[in-house]
Amino acid sequence: MKNGLAAIAVLLLVVLAGVLPAQEVKGPRIEAREAQHDFGKVVQGTTVSHVFEVRNTGSEPLVIDRVVPS
């Protein structure tokens, strides 16, 4: 009897977890299509550039205060 009640309780929790909306995270949230870019072999003295498209999908302003090239 106890095992049956425990199984029903677990099943109910699983079903409710799938139905209830996930809690929204507040603050900035950065999304980018790509996290890195490889230029391959570049001849010394050649200027190369690449544009990273970044979006803030969060609920507060996103501040990017440092970018580190490798």
N, C-alpha and C positions, 0 to 999 in steps of 0.2 A: 504494500500500500504506500509506504513512504517513498519507495523508488518510483512509483507511478506519479506521485505528486511532485517529486523532484524533477522528473523528466518533463512534466507539463510546465513547471516553472521555468526551466531552461528553455524550452521551446517558445514560451511566451516572451521571454527576454530577447531571444534571437529575432522573433518576428517584429517586436517593437523597435529593436535597434535598426532594422531595415526600413521601418515606416517613419520614424521620427527624423526630422531634419538635423543635419550635423550642426554643431555649434559654430557660428561664424567667428573667425579670428579677426580681431580688430587691429588696426594699425596699417602701416604700409606693406605692400606685397609686390615684389618685383617678379615679372615674368619676361623671359626672353626666348626667342625662337632657337637661338644657339648660344651655348656658353663659351665656346672658343672657336677660333678660326686659324687654320694653318695656311700660311702663304707658300709653303714648300721652299724650294731653293730660290734665294733672291740674290742677285748680283750686288756686290757691295757698292754703295752710293746710289742705288735705286730707291726711289720713294714709293712706298706701298701704303695703302689705306684700306680700311674695311669699316663698314657701318653696322653696328649692332643695334637692332630695334628692341627697345626696352619699354615695357608698359607697367604702370602702377595699377594693379587691380585691387588694391586695398582700400580701406576706408579713410586713411589719413595720408597727408603728403609724403612722398618718397624723396629722400635727400641722398644723393650719391656724392660722398665727399672724398672718395679716393678710388682711383683706378690704377691697377698695377699691371704693366705689360711684362711679358716673360721673354 
